[in-house]
């Protein structure tokens, strides 16, 4: 193929085709070794050596955690509101003096 023909062909191709053409002209495929392919096939087809076991959820534990979280959140909210109310009241007392 002459340089002019290659240039004309590249001008008509979109970017992806240009990349594909450039890679095809620079790179040559290499066949992997047979033993590598057999080993890879065996590892992909076999079960993993390590498995993760998730314990069954205990319903009572879950309910206790949810209840404790809700009570803690409500208590934190009540204490926060009380603290803000106290600060506001003390400022008013200081301003009145």
Backbone torsions as a table, in degrees:
resi	resn	phi	psi	omega
1	UNK	NA	134.2	-179.8
2	UNK	-80.4	162.6	-178.7
3	UNK	-62.9	-38.4	-179.8
4	UNK	-65.4	-40.5	-179.8
5	UNK	-66.1	-40.8	178.4
6	UNK	-64.4	-42.9	179.3
7	UNK	-61.9	-45.1	178.0
8	UNK	-61.3	-41.0	-179.1
9	UNK	-65.6	-42.0	179.9
10	UNK	-65.9	-33.1	178.8
11	UNK	-65.2	-29.0	-178.5
12	UNK	-85.8	-15.0	-176.8
13	UNK	-85.7	151.4	173.2
14	UNK	-82.0	176.3	-174.3
15	UNK	-58.8	-43.8	-178.8
16	UNK	-62.9	-43.2	178.8
17	UNK	-64.8	-34.6	177.5
18	UNK	-64.1	-42.6	179.0
19	UNK	-63.9	-47.3	179.6
20	UNK	-59.3	-43.9	-179.5
21	UNK	-64.4	-44.3	179.0
22	UNK	-61.3	-42.1	178.7
23	UNK	-67.5	-39.4	-179.9
24	UNK	-65.5	-32.4	179.7
25	UNK	-80.3	-27.7	-177.7
26	UNK	-91.1	-37.5	-173.0
27	UNK	-104.5	142.1	175.0
28	UNK	-117.6	133.7	-178.7
29	UNK	-65.4	144.8	179.0
30	UNK	-122.6	129.9	178.3
31	UNK	-77.2	130.4	179.0
32	UNK	-71.9	156.6	178.4
33	UNK	-61.3	146.0	-176.6
34	UNK	-61.5	-42.0	-178.4
35	UNK	-66.5	-32.8	175.9
36	UNK	-63.6	-44.3	-178.9
37	UNK	-65.1	-40.4	179.6
38	UNK	-66.8	-40.8	178.2
39	UNK	-64.0	-44.1	179.5
40	UNK	-63.2	-42.4	179.0
41	UNK	-62.2	-41.0	179.3
42	UNK	-66.0	-42.2	179.7
43	UNK	-67.7	-35.8	179.9
44	UNK	-73.0	-31.2	-176.5
45	UNK	-85.7	-21.1	-175.7
46	UNK	-84.6	162.8	177.2
47	UNK	-74.1	147.5	178.0
48	UNK	-66.8	149.9	-179.3
49	UNK	-73.3	-23.7	-178.6
50	UNK	-118.8	133.5	175.9
51	UNK	-127.4	149.3	-179.3
52	UNK	-100.9	126.1	179.3
53	UNK	-106.6	125.8	177.1
54	UNK	-99.0	125.6	179.6
55	UNK	-68.8	151.4	177.5
56	UNK	-68.2	140.4	-178.3
57	UNK	-70.9	130.4	175.4
58	UNK	-86.2	119.5	-174.9
59	UNK	-62.6	-41.3	-178.9
60	UNK	-64.8	-43.6	177.3
61	UNK	-59.6	-43.4	-179.4
62	UNK	-62.4	-44.9	179.7
63	UNK	-65.0	-40.1	178.9
64	UNK	-63.5	-42.9	179.5
65	UNK	-64.2	-41.4	178.8
66	UNK	-64.7	-45.6	-179.9
67	UNK	-62.0	-45.2	179.7
68	UNK	-61.9	-41.9	178.1
69	UNK	-63.1	-42.7	179.1
70	UNK	-65.1	-44.7	179.9
71	UNK	-63.2	-42.7	178.8
72	UNK	-62.4	-42.9	179.0
73	UNK	-63.8	-43.4	179.2
74	UNK	-65.4	-42.5	178.8
75	UNK	-62.5	-42.6	177.8
76	UNK	-62.3	-40.3	178.3
77	UNK	-65.2	-43.9	-179.6
78	UNK	-63.9	-45.0	179.7
79	UNK	-64.3	-39.9	178.3
80	UNK	-62.9	-44.9	178.2
81	UNK	-63.7	-42.7	179.0
82	UNK	-61.3	-41.6	-179.4
83	UNK	-65.3	-43.6	179.0
84	UNK	-64.0	-41.7	178.9
85	UNK	-62.5	-42.2	179.7
86	UNK	-64.2	-43.0	179.1
87	UNK	-62.7	-42.9	179.8
88	UNK	-63.7	-43.7	179.9
89	UNK	-63.6	-40.1	-179.9
90	UNK	-68.3	-35.7	177.0
91	UNK	-64.2	-38.5	179.6
92	UNK	-65.7	-39.6	178.4
93	UNK	-65.1	-39.1	179.2
94	UNK	-67.6	-40.3	-179.7
95	UNK	-66.0	-29.9	-178.0
96	UNK	-76.3	-20.6	-177.5
97	UNK	-73.8	NA	NA
